[in-house]
């Protein structure tokens, strides 16, 4: 699962730590970025080695169904043409 992170700067308040009040950073520290505004994303090894692009999978599925539709349409047109031309004798 990908996680967005950002680098928190020294002196930034990161909230209370175990009831001790505010906690301020002394060094730049990576923290989770809920808005994902920084563009830094940590990925698992599986995501890096096997990227699954959902848009590409959807495009390939759409292309498959488009070819299937063309095939069925051409076959159907041929069958209708044979019906009206009287070429129904298959002796």
Buried (B, 14 or more C-beta within 10 A) or exposed (E): EEEBBBEBEEEEEEEEEEEEEEEEBEEEBEEEBEEBEEEEEEEEEEEEEEEEEEEEEEEEEEEEEEEEEEEEEEEEEEEEEEEEEEEEEEE
